[in-house]
């Protein structure tokens, strides 16, 4: 579906964006693949990396806070991936208005630009921190999710479809715990900081995240939140996987941090459907039109989960052991 189409990704020079560009250029032949971001140095580095090999690669400097720039950049675009966000939990706690401007106002601007240019399909990236949020970052991503879902009610005859992909910690992404641990080990530190001994997190690779997003462009009706079924890890096991002689030190939970994360809460269970290897949270307007049934664009039927269903990193049935974590980490190039 991406052949000879124009695709734009906001936040395209981030960890997800770089992997997205790599996979799309390798697997598909889009007419144009546009990287939209505010960091000219990272764009320059991407240009150098790809050189003149891909003539369909374009770069737009701009911020999602700038609606006019988005409207200009989105001209003749078929598909949008919205990955731009301020993501650091502790930074957001101390810079709340900046987080709101990018994550909430920016989401609204992206939606307006998509509607203005009659974009066909839009997928916005979300996070497990948007589920029952206790930190500002999670709150802003929850608000962003709501905006994108509700945007389907605004598109009318324009036909633009909006959906959301929600997943957990991305292995090796910028600012995540794995590169931090590797940095400490490179500095010959014998102790790794752990905020809580019982802490768990969902674990997904960049490749898995990007491929899951791409698949959902074919599946989406509009208004869904797509959730991959992925394993969890114990943070203490992650530390142990870094080396036999590595010790840990409990430093206490940081502002806005949870011991366990959820990709789906009990409160959302009524609208959750299991479809093959993933979950879908359907919006009320789909539920109203199709009663309790859900069938995606590929004809896959969703099965309603139990009323007490919760997808939590602490109670997840699938946990990676230390050996599996180590094998996975060794594949990650930082």
Secondary structure, 3 states (H helix, E strand, C coil): CCCCCEEEEECCCCHHHHHHHHHHHHHCCCCEEEEEECCHHHHHHHHHHHCCCCCCEEEEECCCCCHHHHHHHCCCCCEEEECCCCCCHHHHHHCHHHHHHHHHHHHHHHHHHHHHCCCCEEEEEEEHHHCCCCCHHHHHHHHHHHHHHHCHHHHHHHCCEEEEEEECEECCCCCCHHHHHHHHHHCCCCEEEECCCCCEEEEECHHHHHHHHHHHHHHCCCCCEEEECCCEEEHHHHHHHCCCCCEEEECCCCCCCCCCCEEECHHHHHHEEEECCEEEECCHHHHHHHCCCCECCCCCECEECCCCCCEECCCCCCECCHHHHHHHHHHCCC
